[in-house]
Amino acid sequence: MLVIVGYLVVVGSVLGGYSLHGGNVMALYQPYELLIIGGGALGAFIVGNNVKTLKATFRVLPTLLKGSKYTRTRYMALMALLYDILTKIRKEGMMSVEADVESPAQSAVFGRHPEIAADHHLVEFITDYLRLMVSGNMNPMEIETLMDHEIDTHHIEGDIPAQAIQKVADGLPAFGIVAAVMGVVNVMGSVGSPPAVLGVKIGAALVGTFVGILLAYGFVGPLASLVQQKLEEGTKELQCVKVTLLACLQGYAPQIAVEFGRKVLYSTERPTFGELETHVKQKRT
């Protein structure tokens, strides 16, 4: 939603200022210039990326229109789930969660937290490391190293669409210049025309530079930044799980282990100790 609001502000400010300055908005309507710039940028995007990157980019674009799912409510649900799992381990032993790990969809523990259970990637991350903990063949340092490698891989993969979008933004001003140069070439072929005709064609040529720069810095570039912000939030969630499970492996009580995970979160979404304690008690009730 904020993306649309931001776009409206950009368009309103640019066109509004231009109109107040006495400009004719219809003079900016140059569909052929837009075809040159947009088509050229799209073609370069296709040439410069493999199929995996193209799919990842087109898959992430619709998610940018939605707000962030990493809210305080979600984090409280995540930590309540981890608390339930760690409490079960402490009371009944590590093998007691084996069934939950192997079939999270049928697990009563995961079922009490549907918001987290619906995120298959997050559930897979949690259950994979619980499975290693159940096996008992790895020490905390080995698991921590493995977690770090997986989180790094997640971050690198998530950054691929952001880099691809940013490269398109970087190239748009150049395609705007291409459109402007082609417009000038068109003007040169009409040198004998009346000044009024030449003025229209020169204005159309200059619109190419304007559109290329506006699309780059007002529309496409901000999308790349937004993808990176969402990626950072997703990485932080995995770090929260990592710290909590490692605290459990090191022998801390579930309340303390969850507190370790809570302290990792960004301050804007981090629930207070009292909020988390109340939420966990309500869920268990």
GIRAGI-V436892 format. One line per field, one symbol per residue. phi: phi as a letter, one per 20 degrees, with the letter a starting at -180 (. if undefined). burial: I if it has 24 or more other C-alpha atoms within 12 Angstrom, else O. A space follows every 10 residues. Layout:
phi = ???
burial = ???
This chain:
phi = .fffffffff ffffffffff fnfefffeec ffffffffff fffffffece fffffffffe gffffeffee dfffffffff ffffffffff ednfffegff ffcffdffff ffcfffffef fffffffgef fffffmdceg ffffffffff fffgffffef ffffffffff efgffffgff ffffgffffc geffgfffff fffffffgff ffffffedce gfffffgfff ffffffffff fgfffffffe nffgfffffg ffffffffdf ffgfffffff fffff
burial = OOIOOOIOOO OOOOIOOOOO OOOOOOOIOI OOIIOIIIOI IIOIIOOOOO OOIIOIIOOI OOOIOOOOOI IIIIIIIIII IIIIIIIIIO OOOIOOIIOI IOOIOOIOII OIIOIIIOOO OIIIIIIIII IIIIOOOOOI OOIIOOIOOI IOOIIOIIII IIIIIIIIII IIIIIIIIII IIIIOOIOOO OOOOOOOOOI IIIIIIIIII IIIIIIIIII IIIIIIIIOI IIIIIIIIII IIIIIIIIIO OOIIIIIIII IIIIIOOOII IOOOOIIOII OOOOO
